[in-house]
């Protein structure tokens, strides 16, 4: 059985794709927040202006896996192959206090 967890994803676009990535992330906020297993899905921009962070909370690993299979997510992941300067950094965490 999987349990509730938090996730931070760092997304670093190539400079010429900053706006593309910003637009794509903004476009998935509302539908992702409406998913049954999503407890939190916030988009932040690094103060340096060269990366984005997703601050997420999910009810389970299964809920996150279902999110990754959504029709509005798969095309973005495909575009990231060309848009990102480095692979997305994903950190799953469990709250301690």
TIVO-2410 file (N, C-alpha, C; in nm, 3 decimals):
# residues 97
REC num residu      c1      c2      c3 atome chaine
REC   1      X   0.084  -0.119   0.000     N      A
REC   1      X   0.000   0.000   0.000    CA      A
REC   1      X   0.088   0.125   0.000     C      A
REC   2      X   0.057   0.218  -0.086     N      A
REC   2      X   0.133   0.343  -0.089    CA      A
REC   2      X   0.060   0.447  -0.007     C      A
REC   3      X   0.134   0.542   0.042     N      A
REC   3      X   0.076   0.645   0.127    CA      A
REC   3      X   0.099   0.783   0.067     C      A
REC   4      X   0.030   0.877   0.122     N      A
REC   4      X   0.038   1.016   0.080    CA      A
REC   4      X   0.183   1.063   0.084     C      A
REC   5      X   0.223   1.142  -0.016     N      A
REC   5      X   0.359   1.193  -0.020    CA      A
REC   5      X   0.362   1.327  -0.092     C      A
REC   6      X   0.473   1.395  -0.075     N      A
REC   6      X   0.496   1.522  -0.144    CA      A
REC   6      X   0.605   1.502  -0.247     C      A
REC   7      X   0.605   1.588  -0.344     N      A
REC   7      X   0.701   1.578  -0.453    CA      A
REC   7      X   0.742   1.719  -0.493     C      A
REC   8      X   0.869   1.736  -0.517     N      A
REC   8      X   0.921   1.860  -0.575    CA      A
REC   8      X   0.987   1.822  -0.706     C      A
REC   9      X   0.949   1.889  -0.813     N      A
REC   9      X   1.012   1.866  -0.943    CA      A
REC   9      X   1.078   1.996  -0.988     C      A
REC  10      X   1.204   1.987  -1.024     N      A
REC  10      X   1.276   2.101  -1.080    CA      A
REC  10      X   1.283   2.082  -1.231     C      A
REC  11      X   1.236   2.182  -1.303     N      A
REC  11      X   1.231   2.176  -1.448    CA      A
REC  11      X   1.315   2.291  -1.502     C      A
REC  12      X   1.420   2.257  -1.577     N      A
REC  12      X   1.513   2.357  -1.629    CA      A
REC  12      X   1.507   2.360  -1.781     C      A
REC  13      X   1.436   2.457  -1.836     N      A
REC  13      X   1.426   2.467  -1.982    CA      A
REC  13      X   1.552   2.525  -2.045     C      A
REC  14      X   1.569   2.497  -2.172     N      A
REC  14      X   1.668   2.571  -2.250    CA      A
REC  14      X   1.619   2.716  -2.254     C      A
REC  15      X   1.709   2.814  -2.256     N      A
REC  15      X   1.666   2.955  -2.253    CA      A
REC  15      X   1.562   2.990  -2.358     C      A
REC  16      X   1.576   2.936  -2.478     N      A
REC  16      X   1.482   2.970  -2.586    CA      A
REC  16      X   1.345   2.905  -2.568     C      A
REC  17      X   1.331   2.816  -2.469     N      A
REC  17      X   1.203   2.750  -2.446    CA      A
REC  17      X   1.141   2.784  -2.310     C      A
REC  18      X   1.194   2.887  -2.244     N      A
REC  18      X   1.137   2.927  -2.114    CA      A
REC  18      X   0.987   2.954  -2.124     C      A
REC  19      X   0.946   3.031  -2.221     N      A
REC  19      X   0.804   3.065  -2.233    CA      A
REC  19      X   0.721   2.943  -2.271     C      A
REC  20      X   0.772   2.857  -2.357     N      A
REC  20      X   0.701   2.734  -2.394    CA      A
REC  20      X   0.673   2.649  -2.270     C      A
REC  21      X   0.776   2.632  -2.187     N      A
REC  21      X   0.760   2.551  -2.066    CA      A
REC  21      X   0.666   2.620  -1.968     C      A
REC  22      X   0.680   2.750  -1.951     N      A
REC  22      X   0.589   2.824  -1.861    CA      A
REC  22      X   0.445   2.806  -1.906     C      A
REC  23      X   0.420   2.822  -2.035     N      A
REC  23      X   0.284   2.808  -2.087    CA      A
REC  23      X   0.232   2.666  -2.068     C      A
REC  24      X   0.317   2.566  -2.094     N      A
REC  24      X   0.272   2.428  -2.080    CA      A
REC  24      X   0.239   2.395  -1.935     C      A
REC  25      X   0.322   2.441  -1.843     N      A
REC  25      X   0.296   2.415  -1.701    CA      A
REC  25      X   0.171   2.488  -1.653     C      A
REC  26      X   0.154   2.610  -1.696     N      A
REC  26      X   0.035   2.686  -1.658    CA      A
REC  26      X  -0.092   2.618  -1.710     C      A
REC  27      X  -0.083   2.559  -1.828     N      A
REC  27      X  -0.201   2.496  -1.889    CA      A
REC  27      X  -0.248   2.371  -1.816     C      A
REC  28      X  -0.160   2.307  -1.739     N      A
REC  28      X  -0.199   2.184  -1.671    CA      A
REC  28      X  -0.238   2.204  -1.525     C      A
REC  29      X  -0.227   2.326  -1.474     N      A
REC  29      X  -0.257   2.350  -1.333    CA      A
REC  29      X  -0.400   2.311  -1.296     C      A
REC  30      X  -0.497   2.368  -1.363     N      A
REC  30      X  -0.638   2.342  -1.327    CA      A
REC  30      X  -0.676   2.196  -1.345     C      A
REC  31      X  -0.647   2.133  -1.460     N      A
REC  31      X  -0.688   1.992  -1.473    CA      A
REC  31      X  -0.617   1.901  -1.374     C      A
REC  32      X  -0.491   1.929  -1.345     N      A
REC  32      X  -0.419   1.845  -1.249    CA      A
REC  32      X  -0.478   1.861  -1.109     C      A
REC  33      X  -0.505   1.983  -1.070     N      A
REC  33      X  -0.564   2.006  -0.937    CA      A
REC  33      X  -0.700   1.939  -0.922     C      A
REC  34      X  -0.768   1.915  -1.033     N      A
REC  34      X  -0.900   1.850  -1.030    CA      A
REC  34      X  -0.890   1.697  -1.026     C      A
REC  35      X  -0.772   1.642  -1.045     N      A
REC  35      X  -0.757   1.496  -1.040    CA      A
REC  35      X  -0.786   1.445  -0.899     C      A
REC  36      X  -0.852   1.329  -0.888     N      A
REC  36      X  -0.891   1.280  -0.756    CA      A
REC  36      X  -0.776   1.256  -0.659     C      A
REC  37      X  -0.659   1.219  -0.707     N      A
REC  37      X  -0.548   1.190  -0.617    CA      A
REC  37      X  -0.456   1.307  -0.588     C      A
REC  38      X  -0.485   1.423  -0.646     N      A
REC  38      X  -0.400   1.541  -0.628    CA      A
REC  38      X  -0.447   1.622  -0.509     C      A
REC  39      X  -0.357   1.643  -0.414     N      A
REC  39      X  -0.388   1.724  -0.297    CA      A
REC  39      X  -0.330   1.865  -0.309     C      A
REC  40      X  -0.223   1.878  -0.387     N      A
REC  40      X  -0.160   2.010  -0.407    CA      A
REC  40      X  -0.080   2.004  -0.536     C      A
REC  41      X  -0.085   2.113  -0.614     N      A
REC  41      X  -0.007   2.121  -0.738    CA      A
REC  41      X   0.020   2.269  -0.764     C      A
REC  42      X   0.136   2.315  -0.719     N      A
REC  42      X   0.171   2.456  -0.730    CA      A
REC  42      X   0.292   2.474  -0.820     C      A
REC  43      X   0.290   2.580  -0.898     N      A
REC  43      X   0.399   2.613  -0.989    CA      A
REC  43      X   0.474   2.734  -0.935     C      A
REC  44      X   0.606   2.721  -0.929     N      A
REC  44      X   0.691   2.831  -0.884    CA      A
REC  44      X   0.803   2.851  -0.985     C      A
REC  45      X   0.854   2.973  -0.991     N      A
REC  45      X   0.968   3.002  -1.078    CA      A
REC  45      X   1.086   3.037  -0.990     C      A
REC  46      X   1.202   2.979  -1.023     N      A
REC  46      X   1.323   3.011  -0.947    CA      A
REC  46      X   1.354   3.160  -0.958     C      A
REC  47      X   1.405   3.216  -0.853     N      A
REC  47      X   1.436   3.360  -0.852    CA      A
REC  47      X   1.541   3.395  -0.956     C      A
REC  48      X   1.622   3.299  -0.995     N      A
REC  48      X   1.722   3.323  -1.099    CA      A
REC  48      X   1.658   3.336  -1.236     C      A
REC  49      X   1.531   3.291  -1.247     N      A
REC  49      X   1.458   3.302  -1.373    CA      A
REC  49      X   1.494   3.197  -1.477     C      A
REC  50      X   1.566   3.092  -1.435     N      A
REC  50      X   1.607   2.992  -1.533    CA      A
REC  50      X   1.547   2.854  -1.511     C      A
REC  51      X   1.457   2.841  -1.414     N      A
REC  51      X   1.396   2.711  -1.390    CA      A
REC  51      X   1.260   2.728  -1.321     C      A
REC  52      X   1.185   2.618  -1.321     N      A
REC  52      X   1.055   2.613  -1.256    CA      A
REC  52      X   1.055   2.498  -1.156     C      A
REC  53      X   0.969   2.510  -1.057     N      A
REC  53      X   0.950   2.404  -0.959    CA      A
REC  53      X   0.802   2.372  -0.950     C      A
REC  54      X   0.771   2.244  -0.942     N      A
REC  54      X   0.636   2.200  -0.912    CA      A
REC  54      X   0.638   2.147  -0.769     C      A
REC  55      X   0.551   2.202  -0.687     N      A
REC  55      X   0.535   2.162  -0.548    CA      A
REC  55      X   0.404   2.083  -0.542     C      A
REC  56      X   0.414   1.952  -0.527     N      A
REC  56      X   0.299   1.865  -0.542    CA      A
REC  56      X   0.276   1.781  -0.416     C      A
REC  57      X   0.151   1.738  -0.401     N      A
REC  57      X   0.118   1.641  -0.297    CA      A
REC  57      X   0.014   1.546  -0.356     C      A
REC  58      X   0.038   1.417  -0.337     N      A
REC  58      X  -0.045   1.312  -0.395    CA      A
REC  58      X  -0.089   1.214  -0.289     C      A
REC  59      X  -0.205   1.152  -0.311     N      A
REC  59      X  -0.256   1.055  -0.216    CA      A
REC  59      X  -0.180   0.922  -0.223     C      A
REC  60      X  -0.118   0.893  -0.338     N      A
REC  60      X  -0.047   0.765  -0.354    CA      A
REC  60      X   0.038   0.768  -0.480     C      A
REC  61      X   0.127   0.670  -0.489     N      A
REC  61      X   0.205   0.653  -0.612    CA      A
REC  61      X   0.115   0.621  -0.730     C      A
REC  62      X   0.007   0.547  -0.704     N      A
REC  62      X  -0.088   0.514  -0.811    CA      A
REC  62      X  -0.153   0.640  -0.867     C      A
REC  63      X  -0.186   0.735  -0.780     N      A
REC  63      X  -0.246   0.861  -0.825    CA      A
REC  63      X  -0.149   0.939  -0.913     C      A
REC  64      X  -0.022   0.940  -0.875     N      A
REC  64      X   0.079   1.009  -0.956    CA      A
REC  64      X   0.097   0.937  -1.090     C      A
REC  65      X   0.099   0.805  -1.087     N      A
REC  65      X   0.112   0.729  -1.211    CA      A
REC  65      X  -0.006   0.758  -1.304     C      A
REC  66      X  -0.126   0.768  -1.249     N      A
REC  66      X  -0.244   0.801  -1.330    CA      A
REC  66      X  -0.230   0.941  -1.389     C      A
REC  67      X  -0.175   1.034  -1.311     N      A
REC  67      X  -0.152   1.171  -1.359    CA      A
REC  67      X  -0.060   1.169  -1.482     C      A
REC  68      X   0.048   1.092  -1.474     N      A
REC  68      X   0.143   1.085  -1.584    CA      A
REC  68      X   0.081   1.027  -1.711     C      A
REC  69      X  -0.029   0.957  -1.700     N      A
REC  69      X  -0.096   0.897  -1.816    CA      A
REC  69      X  -0.207   0.986  -1.875     C      A
REC  70      X  -0.232   1.099  -1.815     N      A
REC  70      X  -0.339   1.189  -1.863    CA      A
REC  70      X  -0.306   1.241  -2.003     C      A
REC  71      X  -0.412   1.260  -2.082     N      A
REC  71      X  -0.396   1.307  -2.220    CA      A
REC  71      X  -0.331   1.445  -2.228     C      A
REC  72      X  -0.344   1.526  -2.126     N      A
REC  72      X  -0.284   1.660  -2.128    CA      A
REC  72      X  -0.140   1.660  -2.075     C      A
REC  73      X  -0.093   1.548  -2.021     N      A
REC  73      X   0.043   1.540  -1.969    CA      A
REC  73      X   0.138   1.478  -2.072     C      A
REC  74      X   0.098   1.371  -2.134     N      A
REC  74      X   0.187   1.299  -2.227    CA      A
REC  74      X   0.247   1.387  -2.336     C      A
REC  75      X   0.168   1.475  -2.402     N      A
REC  75      X   0.229   1.560  -2.506    CA      A
REC  75      X   0.335   1.655  -2.451     C      A
REC  76      X   0.316   1.702  -2.329     N      A
REC  76      X   0.414   1.792  -2.269    CA      A
REC  76      X   0.544   1.717  -2.242     C      A
REC  77      X   0.533   1.597  -2.186     N      A
REC  77      X   0.653   1.517  -2.163    CA      A
REC  77      X   0.729   1.494  -2.293     C      A
REC  78      X   0.659   1.470  -2.402     N      A
REC  78      X   0.723   1.449  -2.532    CA      A
REC  78      X   0.799   1.575  -2.576     C      A
REC  79      X   0.740   1.691  -2.556     N      A
REC  79      X   0.805   1.816  -2.595    CA      A
REC  79      X   0.927   1.846  -2.507     C      A
REC  80      X   0.923   1.801  -2.382     N      A
REC  80      X   1.034   1.826  -2.291    CA      A
REC  80      X   1.164   1.765  -2.343     C      A
REC  81      X   1.156   1.662  -2.426     N      A
REC  81      X   1.278   1.602  -2.480    CA      A
REC  81      X   1.361   1.706  -2.555     C      A
REC  82      X   1.295   1.802  -2.619     N      A
REC  82      X   1.366   1.909  -2.692    CA      A
REC  82      X   1.374   2.039  -2.613     C      A
REC  83      X   1.279   2.062  -2.523     N      A
REC  83      X   1.271   2.190  -2.454    CA      A
REC  83      X   1.360   2.203  -2.332     C      A
REC  84      X   1.398   2.092  -2.269     N      A
REC  84      X   1.469   2.100  -2.142    CA      A
REC  84      X   1.620   2.094  -2.160     C      A
REC  85      X   1.689   2.172  -2.076     N      A
REC  85      X   1.835   2.173  -2.075    CA      A
REC  85      X   1.891   2.051  -2.002     C      A
REC  86      X   1.810   1.994  -1.913     N      A
REC  86      X   1.849   1.876  -1.834    CA      A
REC  86      X   1.722   1.800  -1.800     C      A
REC  87      X   1.733   1.671  -1.773     N      A
REC  87      X   1.613   1.597  -1.732    CA      A
REC  87      X   1.552   1.658  -1.606     C      A
REC  88      X   1.421   1.651  -1.596     N      A
REC  88      X   1.354   1.700  -1.476    CA      A
REC  88      X   1.406   1.625  -1.354     C      A
REC  89      X   1.428   1.699  -1.246     N      A
REC  89      X   1.470   1.639  -1.119    CA      A
REC  89      X   1.346   1.616  -1.035     C      A
REC  90      X   1.320   1.492  -0.998     N      A
REC  90      X   1.201   1.457  -0.921    CA      A
REC  90      X   1.245   1.409  -0.783     C      A
REC  91      X   1.189   1.470  -0.680     N      A
REC  91      X   1.221   1.431  -0.542    CA      A
REC  91      X   1.090   1.401  -0.469     C      A
REC  92      X   1.071   1.273  -0.434     N      A
REC  92      X   0.953   1.232  -0.358    CA      A
REC  92      X   0.991   1.231  -0.210     C      A
REC  93      X   0.902   1.286  -0.127     N      A
REC  93      X   0.931   1.300   0.015    CA      A
REC  93      X   0.810   1.264   0.100     C      A
REC  94      X   0.838   1.223   0.222     N      A
REC  94      X   0.734   1.196   0.320    CA      A
REC  94      X   0.749   1.299   0.431     C      A
REC  95      X   0.640   1.363   0.467     N      A
REC  95      X   0.644   1.463   0.574    CA      A
REC  95      X   0.673   1.394   0.707     C      A
REC  96      X   0.761   1.454   0.784     N      A
REC  96      X   0.793   1.400   0.916    CA      A
REC  96      X   0.723   1.474   1.028     C      A
REC  97      X   0.696   1.601   1.006     N      A
REC  97      X   0.632   1.679   1.112    CA      A
REC  97      X   0.553   1.793   1.048     C      A
***
